[in-house]
Amino acid sequence: MGWIKNARNGKKICVECEVADTPLARSIGLMFARKPKCILFKFDAEGVYPIHSFFVNFPFDAVYLDAQMRAVEIFESIEPFTPLVVPRKNAAYLLEMPQRSAKKLGLVERDAVRIYAGSAKKGGSNGRKNSAGGKKGRRVAKLGQVRRGSMRTCAKI
């Protein structure tokens, strides 16, 4: 389990986050998921990437991020089977999160988002290793260096 943190205000939420960095993984996204989860979409180039929520059975938040992981556009509570959500700004990443996650993080446009692997407990690491082999609480590897492949959890990057 890892966490997502708003760098501006320090608020964080504990969540397992998958990375979708292939065309197949990006095209599936949250479709057919049984419960809400977090997915970070890594696009090949900055651009405008519309989404839909066909075959998604729960509302969710979508946060578009630039190459520096700053929020450029936030869509809260996208309802199931919404035909099209079109951002107005270019993005390098898209973070889909359970409903109300953006509000819990206090996210506003231009806020930097950080994604960490391991424990979010106050006081930092207890010395145990996470599944990536690093100490708990370690920031996930720079996303531009993520290995290509299908969806996997951020904690395993």
C-alpha positions as CSV (number, residue, x, y, z in Angstrom):
1,M,0.0,0.0,0.0
2,G,1.3,3.5,-0.8
3,W,0.0,7.0,-0.6
4,I,-0.7,10.1,-2.7
5,K,0.3,13.4,-1.3
6,N,-0.5,17.0,-2.2
7,A,2.9,18.7,-2.0
8,R,1.3,22.1,-1.3
9,N,-0.6,21.3,1.9
10,G,0.8,17.9,2.9
11,K,-2.5,16.1,2.9
12,K,-2.3,12.5,1.8
13,I,-4.5,9.5,1.2
14,C,-3.5,5.9,1.5
15,V,-4.2,4.0,-1.7
16,E,-2.8,1.3,-3.9
17,C,-2.0,2.9,-7.3
18,E,-1.6,1.1,-10.6
19,V,0.4,2.4,-13.5
20,A,-1.1,2.2,-17.0
21,D,1.7,3.0,-19.5
22,T,0.8,0.8,-22.5
23,P,-2.0,1.4,-25.0
24,L,-3.9,-1.7,-23.8
25,A,-3.6,-0.7,-20.1
26,R,-4.7,2.9,-20.9
27,S,-7.6,1.7,-23.0
28,I,-9.0,-0.5,-20.2
29,G,-8.5,1.9,-17.2
30,L,-11.3,1.5,-14.7
31,M,-13.6,-0.4,-17.0
32,F,-15.0,-3.5,-15.5
33,A,-13.3,-2.8,-12.1
34,R,-15.3,-4.2,-9.2
35,K,-14.3,-1.5,-6.8
36,P,-12.8,2.0,-7.0
37,K,-9.0,2.1,-7.2
38,C,-6.3,4.5,-8.3
39,I,-4.7,4.4,-11.7
40,L,-1.9,6.6,-13.0
41,F,-2.0,6.9,-16.8
42,K,1.4,7.7,-18.3
43,F,1.0,9.1,-21.8
44,D,3.7,8.9,-24.5
45,A,3.5,12.6,-25.1
46,E,1.8,15.7,-23.6
47,G,-1.6,16.3,-25.1
48,V,-5.4,16.4,-24.6
49,Y,-6.7,12.9,-23.7
50,P,-10.5,12.6,-23.3
51,I,-12.0,9.8,-21.2
52,H,-15.3,8.1,-20.8
53,S,-16.8,6.0,-18.0
54,F,-18.6,3.3,-19.9
55,F,-18.6,0.0,-18.0
56,V,-17.3,1.8,-14.9
57,N,-19.8,1.1,-12.1
58,F,-18.9,3.8,-9.6
59,P,-18.2,7.5,-9.6
60,F,-14.5,8.6,-9.6
61,D,-12.2,11.7,-9.7
62,A,-9.9,12.4,-12.6
63,V,-6.9,14.7,-12.2
64,Y,-4.8,15.6,-15.3
65,L,-1.2,16.3,-14.5
66,D,1.6,18.0,-16.5
67,A,5.1,16.6,-16.9
68,Q,6.1,18.0,-13.4
69,M,3.1,16.2,-11.8
70,R,1.2,19.4,-11.2
71,A,-2.6,19.3,-11.5
72,V,-3.7,21.1,-14.7
73,E,-7.3,20.1,-14.6
74,I,-9.5,18.3,-12.0
75,F,-12.8,16.5,-12.7
76,E,-14.6,15.4,-9.5
77,S,-17.3,12.7,-9.2
78,I,-17.5,11.5,-12.8
79,E,-20.6,9.4,-12.9
80,P,-20.8,5.9,-14.4
81,F,-21.5,5.7,-18.1
82,T,-20.5,9.3,-18.8
83,P,-20.0,9.4,-22.6
84,L,-17.2,11.9,-22.7
85,V,-15.0,14.0,-20.4
86,V,-12.8,16.4,-22.4
87,P,-10.0,18.3,-20.8
88,R,-9.1,21.8,-22.1
89,K,-5.4,21.6,-21.3
90,N,-2.5,19.4,-22.2
91,A,-1.4,16.7,-19.8
92,A,1.4,14.1,-19.5
93,Y,-0.4,12.0,-16.9
94,L,-3.9,11.3,-15.7
95,L,-4.6,10.2,-12.2
96,E,-8.0,8.4,-11.7
97,M,-8.9,8.0,-8.0
98,P,-11.9,7.0,-5.9
99,Q,-14.6,9.5,-5.6
100,R,-13.9,12.5,-3.3
101,S,-10.1,11.7,-3.3
102,A,-9.3,15.1,-4.9
103,K,-11.3,16.8,-2.2
104,K,-9.6,14.9,0.6
105,L,-6.3,15.9,-0.8
106,G,-7.4,19.5,-1.1
107,L,-6.3,19.5,-4.7
108,V,-6.5,22.7,-6.8
109,E,-5.0,23.4,-10.2
110,R,-1.2,23.9,-10.1
111,D,-0.8,21.7,-7.0
112,A,2.0,19.2,-7.2
113,V,1.1,15.6,-6.6
114,R,3.6,13.1,-5.2
115,I,3.0,9.3,-5.2
116,Y,4.9,7.2,-2.7
117,A,5.2,3.5,-2.0
118,G,5.1,2.0,1.5
119,S,3.7,3.1,4.8
120,A,2.2,6.6,5.2
121,K,2.4,6.4,9.0
122,K,3.8,9.5,10.8
123,G,7.4,9.2,11.7
124,G,8.5,7.6,8.5
125,S,10.1,4.3,7.9
126,N,10.3,1.6,10.5
127,G,13.2,0.0,8.6
128,R,11.2,-2.7,6.8
129,K,11.5,-3.0,3.1
130,N,8.6,-2.5,0.7
131,S,8.0,-4.8,-2.3
132,A,10.3,-2.6,-4.5
133,G,13.2,-3.4,-2.2
134,G,13.4,0.1,-0.8
135,K,12.6,1.4,2.6
136,K,8.9,2.1,3.4
137,G,7.8,5.6,2.7
138,R,10.3,6.0,-0.2
139,R,9.0,8.1,-3.1
140,V,8.2,6.2,-6.2
141,A,10.8,6.2,-8.9
142,K,10.8,9.1,-11.3
143,L,7.9,8.3,-13.6
144,G,9.7,9.1,-16.8
145,Q,11.9,6.1,-16.0
146,V,9.1,3.6,-15.4
147,R,9.6,0.3,-17.1
148,R,7.0,-0.4,-19.9
149,G,4.5,-3.1,-19.4
150,S,1.0,-3.7,-18.3
151,M,-0.7,-2.3,-15.2
152,R,1.2,-2.8,-12.0
153,T,1.1,-1.2,-8.6
154,C,3.2,1.8,-7.8
155,A,4.6,0.0,-4.8
156,K,6.1,-2.5,-7.2
157,I,7.9,0.0,-9.5
